Every structure is written in structure tokens, then in C-alpha cells.
Amino acid sequence: MKNIIKEVAKANGTTEQEVKNEMRIAIKAAMQSKEPSARAFWKQIAPDGKEPPVEKVIASIALMVQNNRLCS
């Protein structure tokens, strides 16, 4: 997981901490979506409604992508 964040930071000429900070901002905003599919996604990732760690979101999305590819 750290490698993903490190690569994103390197590719964008910034720090790992800044990448995580920006991702937290995006997660916080995304969790406010009224879109039914988005709400279902966040309910799966964070059933308690609390903001999940960046690493958990990345892992969950990666797993979803992997599963969709396997089903295609």
C-alpha cells in the first residue's frame, strides 16, 4: 500500500503525506455523496459512518477492480 502512495507522490512531485492528505479530503467529500451507488460503497467500507483510513479505501477499491476484471 505504501508503494502506491509513494509512486503517486513521485509521479506528482509531492510528498507521501501530501498525497494522503489530499486523499483524505477526497474521501471526506465522497462520503457526503447522495448518489445511491456511492452511499452503498461507503456503507460497505465504513459501516459505522466514520472516515476510513486511506489505505483501507485503496485496498477496497483495488479489490473491487480485481473482482470486476475476474468477472469480465
C-alpha angles and dihedrals in degrees: 000000000000089000091059093053091043092052092048090050092049093047090051099041095243141104129277089241092055091050090052091046092052091046091052089053090050092047092050091051093044092052088061093060118125091204108120094224091049092048090051090050093051092044088057094046098038110019090169091057093240120131108266123222116271090243092057092052092049092048092048093049091046090052092049091050091047092050093048091052091050091052095048 
